[in-house]
């Protein structure tokens, strides 16, 4: 069927005034019709993510319905549906509607469904899947994307996201289901009345919060002054419950950003990594002289932070800096309590700071490196269950953090609590977190990092990104930014090539990324984003002196500014 024929089918069959008005508004715009109907939205390990609107490449009740039908068929084909599915949703536009649609379709396929009564993010969904011993879960969210996006994240029974093999099988089932006639659906009210749809809330909330408090402790931290913003997302409900219960009572909420709102009216993008998104929180912190500022994204799986400098200004921390501070804090605490063992381990993504490796070596524990995508961290944790190896902490540079054994995905609520506990711990010793970070650099070396994003929007964006990656594979650089290349690692072919031409296998799954390991410890990695139309360039330096490390960053950044 051509894209014009698919458009005509939607025009004839789609219901709902908003979708029909949108379809009619593009009837004379072939470019828009082509962009919306040329292909189906791809279903990957992160599920679906795209612009909200009418079309096969957009997030709407029909693409959500078809994805749920395909997922239901996959579960039943494997005999994995008996535990039921858990559904959560954040504050984005249509999230509640899409969540209810998914519940109706699971119920229509005879699958028991647990749906949260209130906004709930990724970490509690992951916890709930494990807590309820469910077959899996779904979260309706587009994480930290701008307001025009929504998404559909799928979780397996172990609490982490689906692996690529299962994702491909789900995609096959999705493609076999007709978007209009192939969907089995039960009315929500009927599902509730029959008990096949069950609304959940307080019991899971209480268990989740109890798990966090047991992990982090409930010692009083009355003199730690904290500003928090949920960025109009789902995090406030649990943060304002768990932090005071764990002893963080001097908590101040950014009122202008406290109400859930899918239009995110105070920010361009609800990303707590972004200083602009955290501006209101920082202003409140200045007014009340807070020690730290924390924020979570709409689905509460990421946590960003800023800390007070001696000047009274606030410095945003990178995900790498936060991760390394928390690693040092957790390992120090385990050592103090005589719980630190050589079988303990931490995990980081392959584009995260090598400072984490240096800290782990110093404490005598293992630091595993995995591909980007938190499911790789989750899968490694799952494989360690039942062994002597104990997971301590995992992180990605993009402000995703996890500790303990509750959830199996990054947890912004837990990270907020841990960050507060670390801040209080060091404050009791007369140190601020910036001083702690400087001590880590002085002890292990200056590991500095930054990320450059190059956007490729539009229907040909993916083609342009693939072309750039192909060109990089064909070119072998002797040096980058004036620093000699020691190895070029191509994670798509699985081959590492040394400067002398020696080839070795990379013991990792295949992914579209190229990493250059430079002499002296610096490195650069180039990869297309898995969730947004952009190429991400990760730049990392390593030097005994801060000035040298900063100069390396400048030279490496300049090289790619010219190249792209």
N, C-alpha and C positions, 0 to 999 in steps of 0.2 A: 504494500500500500504506500503511495507517495505521501509526502508531507501535506500536500493540498487535500488529498482524500482523507487523511487522518484528521485534518482540521475540520473538514465538512462533517465527518462522523461526530466529532465533539460538538459542533454547532447544532447538530440534530438531536444528540442524546444527552448532553450535559444538563444538569438541573441546578437551580440556584441563580438568583438574579445577578449576583456579583460576577459569577463566572460567565453567564450569558452576555451581560453587558460588555465584559472585557473581550470576549470572543467577537462580538459584533463590532467593537471599536477598531479591530485590526483587519477587517474583511478586505480592505483595499491596500494593505501593507504586506507585500509578499515577503519582505525581509523579516518582519516580525513573525509571520506565520512559519517561515522556514526555521527561524531560531527556536521557536517554541515546539515545533512538531516534526523536525527532521529525524529525531532519535528519541529514545527513552532516557530518562534520567538514570545514570549508572548507579548500581547498588554495589557498594564495596564494603570493606571491613568497618568503615565508619557509617554504613547504612546509606541513607539519602541525605543530600543537602543541596538546597537551591533557592532561587528567588520564589517568593509566594506569587501565585497567579495561575492563569489558565494555560494549559498545555502539558504535553508529555514530559517536558524538561523543567516543569515548575512544580512547586509544592502546593497541592490542593487536595480536596477530599478524595478525588479519584486516584491520584498517584499514591496517596497514603493507603487507600483501600486496596489497590492492586498489590502494593508491597506487602500488606498484612495478609492478604490471601495467599501470596506466594510463600510467605514465611510460615503460615499455618500448614500449607501443603508439605513444605519441607519437614516441619516437625512431625507431622503424621506419617510421612514416608519413612522416617527414621525411628518411629515409635517413641519420640521424645516429648510428646505433648502432655503426658499424664500429670506432671507437676504444676501445670498451668503457666500462665504468663503474667508478669507484673508490668504495669504501665504507669509512667510518670510524665510530667509535662512542666515546662517552665513558663515564664511570663510573656513569651512572644505571641504576636498576633496569630490567632487560630490554633494555638497549642492545645488548649482545652478541647476545642472542637475536633481536632485531628486525633487526640487521645481517645475521645469517646467513640469516634469512627473506628479506630483500631480495636477497641474493646468490643464493639458490636460485631465486627467481622471475626475476631477470635471466637466469640460466643456462637456466631452462626456456623462456625466449623466445629462446634462441640468442645472447645478448649476453655477450661476454667480461666477466668481473668480477674486479677486483682488490680484495681485502679485507685490511685491516691485521690483523696477528696480535695486536697489542696495542692498548690504549686510545690513541686518537689524536684530537686535536681538530680544530676547523675550519681553523686556518691551514695545517697540514700537508696536510690533505685538499685544500684549494685549490691548494697548491703541487704536490701529486701529480698532480692533474688536468692541470696544465700540463706537468709534468715527463714524464709518461707519454703525453702527447698524447692523452688520453682524450676521450670524447664528453661526459663530465660526471661528476658524483659525488653521493653522498648521505652525510650525516652524521646519525647517530641521536643526538639531543641535544635538550634543552629549555633550553640555555644556562644562565642564572642563575635560572631559575624554582625554586620550592620542590620538595621531594623527590617529591611526588605526580605530577609532570609528566614527560612525555617528548615528543620531537618528531622530525621527519623533514625535514631541510633538504636542498634540491636545488640542485646547482650545474651551470652550463652549461660548455661546452668552454673558455671563456676564463678560467675559474677563479672567476667571481663567480656570485651567485645568479641564478635565472631571471628574465627580465623579465615584466611583467604579461601580455603577449599570449601568451607561451608557457605561462605558468602557467594561463591560462584554457583553453588547448587541452589541457593535461595533465588539468585537472579534467574536461573533457568525456569524455576517454578513461577516467578513473577511474569516472565515473558510468555508462559503458556496460558496465563489467565487473561481473558478478555476484560478490559477495564470497565465495561458497562454490563455485560451479561454473565461474566464468569465469577462474580463476587457473591459469596454466601454471607448473609447479614441477618442479625437479630436486632430488633429494637432495643435500645438501652434499657428502657423501663421493664420490658419483658425479661431481659437477661438478669436484672436485679431481682425481680419477683421470683424467678426460677432458681436463683442462687448461683447461676453460672458466671454472673458478674458480681464481684464483691468490692465495695468501696472500703479502703483501708486508710489508716492514719495514725492515731495516737499510740497504739501498741508498738508499731514499727518505729515511730519517732522516739519513744521512750527507750527502746532497745538500742537504737542507733546512738543516741546521746550517751547512754550508759557505757557503751563500748568505747566511745571517745574519751570519756572521763576516766575510765579505768586505765586507758593507754597513757594519758597525759598527766593524770593526777588532779587533785582538787585543792592543792595548797593555795592559801590566800595570796593574791597579788594586788592588794588594795592600792598601792602607790604607783602602779603602772597605769598610765593614762592612754587609752586607746581610742582612735577614731575609726569607724567602720562604715563602708558604703556597699550596699548590695547592687548598685548600678541598675536599679529598677527591676532586679531579677528575683530569683527564688531563694537566695541565701539567707535573707534576714530572719525568716521564721526559725531556723535552726541555730544560727549564730547567736541571736539574742537569747536563746534558751540554753545552749550548751556552754557558752563562755562564762556567764555569771555562775552557773552551777559548778564550773571547774575553777572558780576563784578569781576570774577576770571581771571584777564588778565595776570598775571605773571605765565603762564603755559608753561611747558617744556616737550616735547614729547620724549620718547626714540626712536630715529630714527631707530635703528636696529630691533625694534619690531613693527614698525608702519604700515608696509605693510601687508595686509591680506595674509596669507599663511597657507594652510591646513596641511603642514608638520611641522609647528611650529619649525623652524630650530634652534632657540636659547634656547629652553626649552625642558625638558623631558615630562612635562605635563603642559598645559596652565592654571594652577590653581592659581589665585591670593592669595589664602590662603598659598601657598607654598613659603617659603623664597628663594628657589632656582629659582623659576620662576620669582621672583621679584628682583633677584640679579642685573641685568643690571640697573633697575630703581633706586635701592639704590646706586649703584656706581655713576650714574649721579647726584643723590641728594647730595652725599658727595662732588662732584666736585664743585657744585654751591651753596652748603650750603642751600638746600631747607628746608622748614619747614615740609612738609609732602610728602609722596609718595603714589600714588593710582594706582590701576590696575584693569582691568575688564577681565573676561574670554571671550571665543570666541563669545558666544551669549549675552554677556553684561548683564547678569542677576545677577552676583555676583560681589562684589567689595571687594578687599583686600587692606590693608593699612599698612604703616610703618611711624613712627614719629621720629623726631630728638631728641636725648638725649643731655644733657648738655655736654657730652664728645665729641659730634660730630658724634657718631655712631648712627645707626638707629635701632629701635626696631619694629619688626613685631607685630601687634596687632591681637588678636584672633577675630573671629566674635562676640563672647560674649562681649569683651571689646568695640569694635566699636559700637555694638548695644546699650550698656548701656550708653556710652558717648552721642550718638545721642538722646536717650530717655531723659537724663538729660537736654540736650541743648533745645530740643523741648518743654519740659514741663516748663522749666525756662522761655523760650520766651513767651509761652502762658500765664504764670502767670504775666510776666512783662506787657503784653499788655491787661491784664484783660480779657483774653479769656479762661482761664482755668476753666472747669466746672466738677462737680462730674460725669457727664454723659460721659465725655471723656474716651477713653479706648485705651490700647495698647494690642498687642498680641505677644506671643512667642511660640515656639515649646516646647514640654515637655522634650527635651534634651538640652534646652538653659538655661542660667544662671538665678538662683533665685535672683541675684542682681537686675534684672529688676523688680521683684515683690516688693522688698524693696523700690526702687526709686518711683514706682507708688503709693505705700501706703503712702509715705511721702508727695506726691503731692495731695493725695486724689482722685486718679483716679483708675479705674479698670485695672488689668492686667489679661487677659485671657490666659489660657494655652491650646494648641491644639496639636494634633499628628504631627509628622514630615511629611513634604510634604507641600509646600507652599499653595496648594489648600485649606487646612484647614483654613489658615489665610484668604485667599480670600473669602471663603464661609461665614466666620463669618462677614467680612466686608459687603458682599452683603446682609446678613440678617439684618444688622443694617440700611440699607438704608430706608429712610422714617420714622425713629424713632428719638428720641431726642439724641440717643447715637452717638457720633462722633468719628470716627477712627482717631488716631493720628499717630501711628507707629506700624509696625510689623516686626519681624525678626526671623531668624533661626541662630543657631551658625555657620552654614556652609557658612557664609558671604552673606546671602540673606536678603535684607532690602527693606522696602516699606513705603512710607508715602503718605498722600493725597488721592485724589479720581480719579486719571487718569487711571493708570494701575491696573491690578488685579493679578500681579505676581511680584516676586522680581525684582528690578530695579537697576542695577549697575550704570547706568548713573545718575539717581536721587540720589543714595547713594553717588556717587562721589561729586556731587554738595553740598549735605547736609553736608558731611564731611568737605569740604572746608569752608562752611559757619560757621560750628561749630569751626573750627580751627581759623578762623579770629575773631569770636566773643570772644573767650577766649584769643587770642593774644592781642586784644584791652584792655583786663583786665590785661595784663602782665602775662598770664599763658600759658604754653604749655599743650597739651592734656594728656601727661603722668602725669603732676601735677593734672589735673582734675580727672584722673582715681584714683590717690592716695587719693585725697580728698573724692571720692565716697567710697573707701575702708575704710578710716578712719571714715566716717560717718555711713556706713551701715554694715561694716564687710568685711573681706577678703573672697570673693567668687572667687575661682580659679578653672579653668576647663582645661581639655585636652581630646583629642580623640585618641584612639588606634585603628588602622586598621589591621585586620588579613585577608589576601587574601586567596581565595580558587578558583583558576583558574581551567579550564578544565571541561570536561563533567560531572564529579562527584562532582564538587564544591558545587552545591546547596544541594546535598544529605548530604555532610559533614556538611554544615552549619545547616541544619535542625536537624541533629543528635546532634550537640552541643546544640542547643536551647532546644531540647527534654530532654537532660541530665540535663540542668539547671532547667527545670521545675520539674523534679523529685527530685532534691536535695534542701533541705531547710538549708541554712546557718544561724547559730546563730550570726556569725560575719564575716566581710570581711575586710581584712587588719588590724585586731585588733580592728575594730570599730563595735559595736553591731548593728545588723539589727533591725530596728523598724517595717518596713513593706516590704513585697515582693509583688510587683504589676505585675501581669501577664496580659498584654494587649490583649493576644489572647483569654483567657478565660473570661476576664473582671472582675477578682477577685483580691482583695487586701487582703493579709493575714498578720495580726499583729503578733508580737512576741508571744503573748499569744494564738494564734490560731484563733482569731476572724476574720471572713470573712465579707467583704463588697464589694458592687458592684462599679466598676469604671465607671463613667459616661462619657465614650468616645467610639468612634467606635473601633472595633476590629482590632488589628494589631499584627504582630509577634515581640513582644518586651517584655523584662522583666526588671523591674526597682527595685532596692533595695534602700529604703529610710533608711538612717543610722541615728543613734542617734546623735544629735548635728547639723543636717542640711546638712551633706554630703550625696551624693547619687551616684549610679552607674547604668547605663542603658546599656543593651546588645541587639542589634538588627541587623539582616541582612540588608545590604544596599538594597534599592529598585532599584538602577541603576547600581551597580557594583558588581562583585563577591567577596564580602568581608563581614566580620562581623565587626561592629563598636561598640566599647566599649567607652562609655562616662563616664568620671570620674570627679566628682565635689566635692570640699571641701568647708567648711564654718567655719571660726574661727575668734575670735577678733584680733588675731595677724597673721601677714604674715607668720612667721616661722612655726606656728602650722598648718596653711592651707597648706603650701608646704609639710610638713611632712605627712599630711593626703594623699595628692596626691601620694607621693612616696610609701606609704604603700598600697594604693589601686591598684596602677599600678603594684607593685610587686606581689600582689595576682593573678592578671590575667595573668601576665607573666608566672607564674608557672602553672596556670590552663590551658592555651592554648599554 
